[in-house]
Amino acid sequence: MDFINFIVAFFVSKNVRLLTAFVCWSPEDVRLISQRGVMAGLRVRVFPCTHPPADLPPYRDYREGVLLDVGCHNATHASRNRAFNLRHSWLLIDASPFNVTYVEETLSAVLVLPDGDVTWVSEDRMVDVYRVKADQPLVVTDLGMKRSQRELEGLWRSLRTTVTRRKNLHNVYLKSATIVTQPQYFKGWSDLSNRQIDTFPKLTYPILKLCGEDLNFRFNLKQVDLYGEERNGSFDGLVGQMQHEGLEVGVTSMFMRKDRWRVLHFCAETVELKGAFLFRQPSRSSVSNVFALPFSRGVWAASAAVFAGAATLLAVFGLVARRTALDPVAQRLTVLESLTYAVGTICQQGSYLCPSLWSMRLLMFCTLLASLFAFTSYSAKIVAILQAPSDALRTIDDLARSPMDLGVQETTYKRVYFAESKDPATQALYRRKLLPLGERAYLSVVDGIARVRTGLFAFQVEQSSAYDIISQTYTEREKCDLKEIKAFTLPMVAVPVRKHSGYKELLGARLRWQREVGLMDRFRRVWMSARTPCDAAQGGFVSVGLVDVLPALHALLAGVLLATMLLLVEKAHHTVMTRL
């Protein structure tokens, strides 16, 4: 068999475009495979078998082909960095007749796990090889002896996928770990009394247990208390264990963060975690002056112009009356008297003056009528504002400017996403409202939701944890008052696996199947509470409290103080003038 033509046909049938060859061939053979590879559309690079393998990048968007001549000295050391995975199509060539014992001996130190796409080709046979675990014997599948590109393409089409035909892991144990952050509250994987504590491990455990039954493997499980944060280039917690101690899978779901991608991979997403500031929408009067809201700026300006014009006309009529001596009553309408009349009319107060001139009477009547219409509309609008549902806070900017106190759920990522957010409004809120509080800003879910219920308080919380507490403690009316404002979008959570794990695609395929058939959604509904429906009636009157009329009381108090000051000034002036 012409190995050069076969090699090129093999990798072209695998739809790879980059071929890396570790061989100990003659320069003529190296030149020949390079030429024929280029003619077939392959980029070929050739290294001696003693060349150290480069570190694998986390992921690429294309597959690569790797050729290895097992007859070369120290050939199999090219797989020391777990490159035998589904991203690489390996072809191991042997110039001798097939011997399964020789294959076992050659690959005894090589980690070819179920994700691997490894084909061994001898003079007379082509087989597919892998191990279910490092200490297990090779599983050899005969592929027949196909020579041409058409035959090879037909073989791959007829062959079941790697994930499908390697579903049986023969009851092996996989090193794994899970998270229990508060062991004093842990009462088992099926305990629903504290769903807001260690939700991700409790949700993921039955999913992966079902996956283990599906693939016929078991977990060698250990417990850690932290997900893992980076410190001086190294991680602690579960991420650190997977980085340094070779754990294959984490029995939990964690955020798919960029810093974690450097030391581990993720096989499949499990749930979407939603977080938001949760609060009871305050009344309009709590965050703004309700007496300034009924009219727009244009209406306020028009009303002011009407009453100012009326006061001016009355003052002009009074001046004319004093010059012509037509009406003794009209002569008393000085500028101050006209201003007092306009202000009294705005406040629905009449005047003791009754001029004889019909023109002045008509002006005073029209001013009182305009005041009546304005006052009626103003009063009705205030009642409507007080009775209507409030939408005073709708954005992060509104929340930052409001008098509400803020808090954040006590989690491992409590500061990270505020600090990393690029939204100017979120950054402003964090610096203005949360940073000055220090550790006092971070509360447990129970304490934070209790404060939301009793006062002007907004709590950044995972929605599933919050609604679990709300469904147990809030009344129906209180549930209807709840509003949400999202400060940032949380990353997806997924099941972590060892970097370049040999089980990543196998686990990922079965977890995606669980999501497609609804099993994952069932576990999500068990462990993550959705927003409770609002069943309370929305009708009825809203009682008015002191806070609703507080601006009016402030105005009254200011008027009393000003009147007292003017009284004292007048008394002093009278005393001085009497003594003179």
C-alpha positions in Angstrom: 0.0 0.0 0.0 1.2 3.5 -0.9 1.3 5.0 2.6 1.8 8.6 1.3 -1.4 8.6 -0.8 -3.3 6.8 1.9 -2.2 9.3 4.6 -3.4 12.2 2.4 -6.7 10.5 1.5 -7.2 9.7 5.2 -6.9 13.3 6.4 -8.8 14.8 3.5 -11.7 12.4 4.3 -11.6 13.6 7.9 -12.2 17.2 6.7 -9.1 18.6 8.4 -7.0 21.4 6.8 -3.9 21.4 9.0 -1.7 18.3 9.2 1.1 18.0 11.8 3.4 15.0 11.2 5.8 13.6 13.7 8.0 11.2 11.6 11.5 10.1 11.1 11.4 9.8 7.3 13.9 10.6 4.6 13.9 14.1 3.2 12.5 12.7 0.0 9.5 11.2 1.7 8.9 14.4 3.7 9.0 16.5 0.5 6.6 14.0 -1.1 4.0 14.2 1.6 4.2 17.9 1.7 3.7 18.2 -2.0 0.8 15.8 -2.1 -0.8 17.4 0.9 -0.7 20.8 -0.6 -2.2 19.5 -3.9 -5.1 18.0 -1.8 -5.7 21.3 0.1 -3.8 20.4 3.3 -1.4 22.6 5.2 1.4 20.3 6.2 4.1 20.8 8.8 6.6 18.1 9.7 8.6 17.6 12.9 10.9 14.9 14.0 9.5 12.5 16.6 11.8 13.8 19.2 10.4 17.4 18.8 8.6 18.4 22.1 4.9 19.0 21.6 3.6 22.5 21.9 1.1 23.4 24.6 -2.4 23.2 23.3 -4.4 26.4 23.1 -7.8 26.3 25.0 -9.9 26.0 21.8 -9.8 26.6 18.1 -12.6 26.7 15.7 -11.2 24.0 13.4 -9.9 20.4 13.8 -6.4 19.4 13.2 -4.8 16.2 11.9 -1.8 14.6 13.5 0.3 11.9 11.9 2.6 9.8 14.0 5.1 7.1 12.8 5.2 4.6 15.8 8.3 3.0 14.3 10.3 6.1 15.2 12.2 6.3 18.5 10.2 7.8 21.4 7.3 8.4 19.1 4.5 8.4 21.6 5.9 11.2 23.8 4.1 13.6 21.4 0.9 13.0 23.4 2.1 14.0 26.9 -0.1 17.2 27.0 -3.4 15.3 26.5 -3.5 16.0 22.8 -5.4 12.7 22.2 -8.8 14.4 22.2 -11.7 15.0 19.8 -10.2 18.2 18.4 -7.3 16.2 16.9 -7.7 13.3 14.4 -4.7 11.1 15.0 -3.3 8.5 12.5 -0.7 6.1 13.9 1.1 4.2 11.2 3.0 1.0 11.6 4.9 -0.7 8.7 4.5 -4.2 10.2 1.5 -6.6 10.2 -1.1 -5.9 12.9 -0.3 -7.3 16.3 -2.6 -6.3 19.2 0.1 -7.1 21.8 2.4 -4.7 20.0 -0.3 -2.1 20.0 -0.8 -2.5 23.7 2.9 -2.2 24.4 3.4 0.8 22.2 0.5 2.7 23.7 0.9 1.5 27.3 2.0 5.0 28.5 -0.4 6.9 26.2 -3.6 8.5 27.4 -6.2 7.8 24.7 -9.5 8.5 26.5 -13.0 8.2 25.0 -12.9 11.7 23.4 -9.9 10.6 21.4 -10.1 10.1 17.6 -7.1 7.7 17.1 -6.7 5.3 14.2 -3.9 2.7 14.1 -3.0 1.5 10.6 -0.8 -1.5 9.9 0.1 -3.2 6.7 -3.0 -5.3 6.8 -5.5 -3.7 9.2 -7.0 -0.4 10.4 -8.4 -0.1 13.9 -9.9 2.5 16.2 -8.4 2.5 19.7 -9.1 4.2 23.1 -9.2 3.5 26.8 -12.0 4.2 29.2 -9.5 5.2 31.8 -5.7 5.5 32.1 -5.3 2.1 34.0 -7.7 0.2 31.7 -6.8 -1.9 28.7 -7.3 -0.6 25.1 -10.6 -1.0 23.4 -9.9 -2.0 19.8 -12.5 -1.7 17.0 -11.8 -3.1 13.6 -12.5 -0.6 10.8 -11.6 -2.8 7.9 -8.9 -1.9 5.3 -10.1 1.1 3.3 -7.6 2.6 0.8 -9.2 5.3 -1.3 -10.6 8.7 -0.2 -14.1 7.6 -1.4 -14.0 4.4 0.7 -12.8 6.3 3.8 -15.5 8.9 3.4 -18.1 6.1 3.2 -16.6 4.5 6.3 -17.0 7.7 8.3 -20.5 8.2 7.2 -21.6 4.7 8.1 -19.7 4.7 11.4 -21.6 5.9 14.5 -20.2 9.0 16.2 -17.4 8.7 18.8 -19.8 9.8 21.6 -22.4 7.2 20.5 -20.2 4.2 20.2 -18.2 4.8 23.4 -21.1 5.3 25.8 -20.1 2.4 28.1 -17.3 3.4 30.4 -17.3 0.0 32.2 -18.2 1.2 35.6 -14.9 3.2 36.1 -14.5 5.8 38.9 -13.7 9.4 37.8 -12.0 11.7 40.3 -14.3 14.5 41.1 -15.2 17.1 43.7 -18.3 19.1 44.7 -19.0 22.2 46.7 -20.5 22.4 50.2 -19.9 26.0 51.4 -22.0 25.6 54.6 -21.8 22.1 55.9 -23.8 23.0 59.0 -26.9 23.4 56.8 -26.2 20.4 54.5 -28.8 17.7 55.1 -28.4 15.6 51.9 -28.7 16.1 48.1 -32.5 15.9 48.2 -33.1 18.3 51.1 -35.3 21.2 49.9 -35.5 23.1 53.2 -32.6 25.5 52.3 -32.7 25.7 48.5 -30.9 29.0 48.4 -27.7 27.5 50.0 -25.4 25.6 47.6 -28.0 25.6 44.9 -25.7 24.8 42.0 -24.2 21.6 43.5 -27.6 20.4 44.6 -29.0 21.0 41.1 -26.0 19.5 39.3 -25.6 16.4 41.4 -28.7 14.6 40.1 -27.9 15.6 36.6 -24.4 14.2 36.7 -25.7 11.1 38.6 -28.1 10.4 35.8 -25.3 11.0 33.3 -23.2 8.4 35.2 -26.0 5.9 34.9 -26.3 6.7 31.2 -22.5 6.3 30.5 -21.9 3.5 33.2 -19.4 5.3 35.4 -19.2 6.4 39.0 -17.8 9.4 40.9 -14.9 9.2 43.3 -16.2 12.3 45.1 -14.5 14.7 47.5 -15.8 17.9 49.1 -14.4 21.4 49.0 -15.8 24.6 50.4 -14.8 27.2 47.7 -15.4 27.5 43.9 -11.9 29.1 43.5 -10.4 32.5 43.1 -7.1 33.4 41.4 -4.3 34.4 43.8 -0.9 35.1 42.4 -1.5 33.1 39.2 -2.9 30.1 41.0 -6.4 29.1 42.0 -7.7 27.8 45.3 -10.9 25.8 45.9 -12.4 23.5 43.4 -10.7 25.2 40.4 -7.4 24.9 42.1 -8.0 21.2 42.7 -8.8 20.6 39.1 -5.7 22.7 38.1 -3.2 20.9 40.3 -4.6 17.5 41.5 -6.0 16.2 38.2 -9.7 16.0 39.0 -11.7 15.0 35.9 -15.0 16.7 36.6 -16.6 19.1 39.1 -20.0 18.0 40.4 -21.4 21.5 40.4 -22.1 24.3 38.0 -19.9 27.4 38.0 -19.6 30.7 36.1 -17.8 30.4 32.7 -15.3 33.2 33.5 -12.3 34.1 31.3 -9.7 33.6 34.0 -11.0 30.0 34.7 -10.7 29.1 31.0 -6.9 29.2 31.3 -6.9 26.2 33.8 -10.0 24.2 33.0 -12.7 23.6 30.4 -16.5 23.4 30.5 -18.5 20.6 29.0 -22.1 21.9 28.9 -24.3 24.7 30.3 -26.9 23.8 32.8 -29.0 26.8 33.8 -29.2 30.5 33.2 -28.7 32.4 36.4 -30.5 35.8 36.6 -29.7 38.5 39.1 -31.2 41.9 39.6 -31.9 44.6 42.2 -35.2 43.5 43.8 -37.3 46.1 45.6 -40.8 47.2 46.4 -41.6 50.1 44.1 -41.8 53.2 46.3 -44.6 55.7 45.9 -44.0 58.8 43.9 -44.1 60.9 47.0 -41.2 58.9 48.5 -38.8 59.8 45.7 -40.2 63.2 44.5 -42.4 66.1 45.4 -45.9 65.0 44.4 -47.1 68.6 44.5 -44.8 69.5 41.6 -45.8 66.6 39.3 -49.4 67.4 38.1 -48.4 70.1 35.6 -45.7 70.2 33.1 -43.3 73.1 32.9 -45.3 74.7 30.1 -48.5 74.6 32.1 -46.8 76.0 35.2 -45.4 78.8 33.0 -48.8 79.5 31.4 -50.5 79.6 34.8 -47.9 81.9 36.2 -48.3 84.2 33.2 -52.1 84.4 33.5 -52.0 85.4 37.2 -49.1 87.7 36.8 -51.0 89.4 33.9 -54.1 89.7 36.1 -52.1 91.3 38.9 -50.5 93.8 36.4 -53.9 94.8 34.9 -55.4 95.3 38.3 -52.5 97.5 39.3 -52.9 99.5 36.1 -56.6 100.0 36.6 -56.0 101.1 40.2 -53.5 103.7 38.9 -56.0 105.0 36.4 -58.7 105.1 39.0 -56.5 107.2 41.3 -55.8 109.7 38.6 -59.4 110.1 37.4 -61.1 109.6 40.8 -63.7 107.3 39.1 -64.1 104.6 41.7 -62.9 105.1 45.4 -62.7 101.3 45.9 -60.6 100.8 42.7 -58.2 103.5 43.9 -57.1 101.1 46.7 -55.7 98.5 44.3 -52.0 99.3 44.6 -49.3 97.1 43.3 -49.0 95.2 46.6 -52.8 94.8 46.8 -53.0 93.5 43.2 -50.2 91.0 44.0 -52.0 89.9 47.1 -55.2 89.4 45.2 -53.5 87.3 42.5 -51.9 85.1 45.2 -55.2 84.8 47.1 -57.0 83.8 43.9 -54.4 81.0 43.2 -55.2 79.7 46.7 -59.0 79.9 46.1 -59.4 82.9 48.3 -61.6 85.9 47.4 -61.1 89.6 48.1 -62.9 92.1 50.3 -62.6 94.7 47.5 -65.5 95.1 45.1 -64.9 97.9 42.5 -67.8 99.6 40.9 -66.2 99.5 37.4 -67.6 96.6 35.4 -64.3 96.2 33.5 -62.4 95.5 36.8 -65.2 93.2 38.0 -65.0 91.2 34.8 -61.2 90.9 35.2 -61.5 89.7 38.8 -64.2 87.2 37.8 -62.1 85.7 34.9 -59.1 85.4 37.2 -61.2 83.5 39.8 -62.7 81.3 37.0 -59.2 80.5 35.7 -58.1 79.7 39.2 -61.0 77.4 39.7 -60.2 75.4 36.5 -56.5 75.2 37.4 -57.2 74.1 41.0 -59.7 71.4 40.0 -57.3 69.9 37.5 -54.4 70.2 39.9 -56.3 68.4 42.7 -57.6 65.6 40.4 -54.1 65.0 39.1 -52.6 64.7 42.6 -55.3 62.1 43.5 -54.6 60.2 40.4 -50.8 60.2 41.1 -51.4 59.0 44.6 -53.7 56.2 43.5 -51.9 55.0 40.4 -49.2 52.2 40.6 -45.8 53.9 40.9 -43.1 53.6 38.2 -40.7 56.0 39.9 -37.7 53.8 39.6 -37.1 52.2 36.2 -33.3 52.3 35.6 -30.0 52.0 37.4 -29.7 55.8 37.2 -33.0 56.2 39.0 -31.9 53.8 41.7 -28.6 55.6 42.2 -30.4 59.0 42.6 -33.1 57.7 44.8 -33.1 57.8 48.7 -33.3 53.9 48.8 -30.7 52.0 50.7 -28.9 49.2 48.8 -27.5 45.7 49.6 -25.9 42.8 47.8 -26.4 39.1 48.3 -23.4 37.5 50.2 -21.9 35.4 47.4 -18.4 34.5 46.2 -18.8 36.9 43.3 -20.4 39.7 45.3 -17.8 42.4 44.3 -16.5 41.0 41.0 -19.2 41.9 38.6 -19.8 45.3 40.0 -16.1 46.1 39.8 -15.8 44.6 36.3 -18.9 46.2 34.8 -18.3 48.7 32.0 -21.7 50.3 32.3 -21.2 53.9 33.6 -24.6 53.8 35.5 -23.7 50.6 37.3 -20.2 51.9 38.2 -21.7 55.2 39.5 -24.2 53.2 41.7 -21.5 51.0 43.0 -19.3 53.9 44.0 -22.1 56.0 45.4 -24.2 53.5 47.2 -22.3 50.3 47.9 -18.6 51.1 48.3 -19.0 53.5 51.3 -20.9 50.7 53.2 -18.0 48.2 53.1 -18.9 44.8 54.4 -22.3 46.1 55.7 -23.5 46.1 52.1 -23.4 42.3 51.9 -26.3 40.4 53.5 -27.7 36.9 53.5 -30.7 36.2 51.3 -33.0 36.0 54.3 -31.9 39.3 55.8 -31.9 41.1 52.5 -35.4 40.0 51.5 -36.7 40.9 54.9 -35.4 44.4 54.5 -36.9 44.7 51.1 -40.3 43.9 52.7 -40.1 46.4 55.4 -38.5 49.6 54.0 -37.0 51.6 51.2 -34.4 49.0 50.3 -33.1 47.4 47.1 -31.3 44.1 47.2 -29.1 42.7 44.4 -29.8 38.9 44.6 -30.1 35.8 42.5 -33.7 35.7 41.5 -34.2 32.0 42.2 -32.9 32.3 45.8 -35.0 35.4 46.4 -38.3 34.1 45.2 -37.9 30.9 47.3 -37.9 33.2 50.4 -40.5 35.5 49.1 -43.0 32.7 48.4 -42.8 31.7 52.1 -42.8 35.1 53.8 -44.6 37.7 51.6 -48.3 38.5 51.4 -50.0 38.4 48.0 -50.2 42.2 47.9 -46.5 42.5 48.7 -45.6 40.1 45.9 -47.4 42.4 43.5 -45.4 45.4 44.5 -42.0 43.8 43.7 -39.9 45.3 40.9 -36.6 44.3 39.3 -33.8 46.3 37.8 -30.9 44.4 36.2 -27.4 45.9 37.0 -25.4 43.4 34.9 -25.8 40.2 33.0 -24.3 37.1 34.8 -22.3 34.6 32.7 -23.8 31.2 32.0 -23.0 28.4 34.4 -21.7 25.1 33.2 -20.2 21.8 34.5 -16.4 22.2 34.7 -14.0 19.4 33.5 -10.2 19.1 33.5 -8.4 21.0 30.8 -8.3 19.0 27.6 -10.3 16.3 29.4 -10.8 13.0 27.6 -14.4 12.9 28.7 -15.4 16.5 27.8 -17.4 15.7 24.6 -18.8 12.5 26.0 -20.2 14.3 29.1 -21.3 17.3 27.1 -23.3 15.3 24.6 -25.2 13.4 27.3 -25.9 16.6 29.3 -27.2 18.4 26.1 -29.5 15.4 25.6 -30.8 15.9 29.1 -31.6 19.5 28.3 -33.3 18.6 25.0 -35.6 16.0 26.5 -36.5 18.3 29.5 -34.7 16.4 32.3 -32.5 19.4 33.1 -35.4 21.8 33.1 -37.2 19.4 35.6 -34.2 19.6 38.0 -34.1 23.4 37.5 -37.7 23.8 38.5 -37.1 21.7 41.6 -34.1 23.7 42.9 -34.6 27.1 41.4 -37.8 29.0 42.3 -39.5 31.1 39.6 -41.2 34.4 40.2 -44.4 33.8 42.2 -47.6 34.9 40.4 -49.4 38.0 41.6 -52.9 37.0 42.6 -53.8 40.1 44.7 -56.5 42.4 43.4 -55.2 45.6 42.0 -58.2 47.7 42.7 -59.1 49.7 45.8 -57.9 52.9 47.3 -54.4 53.6 48.5 -54.2 55.2 51.9 -52.3 58.5 52.1 -49.6 58.8 54.7 -47.6 61.7 56.2 -44.9 61.2 53.6 -47.3 62.0 50.8 -48.2 65.4 52.2 -44.8 66.2 53.6 -43.9 68.9 51.0 -47.1 70.7 51.9 -46.2 70.6 55.6 -42.8 71.9 54.7 -44.4 74.8 52.8 -46.7 75.5 55.8 -43.8 75.5 58.2 -41.8 77.8 55.9 -44.7 80.2 55.7 -45.1 80.2 59.5 -41.5 81.0 60.0 -41.5 83.7 57.3 -44.7 85.2 58.8 -43.2 85.2 62.3 -40.0 87.0 61.0 -42.1 89.6 59.2 -44.2 90.1 62.4 -41.1 90.7 64.4 -39.8 93.2 61.8 -43.1 95.0 61.7 -43.2 95.2 65.5 -39.6 96.5 65.6 -40.5 99.1 62.9 -43.6 100.2 64.8 -41.7 100.6 68.0 -39.0 102.7 66.4 -41.5 104.9 64.6 -43.6 105.4 67.8 -40.5 106.6 69.8 -39.6 109.0 67.0 
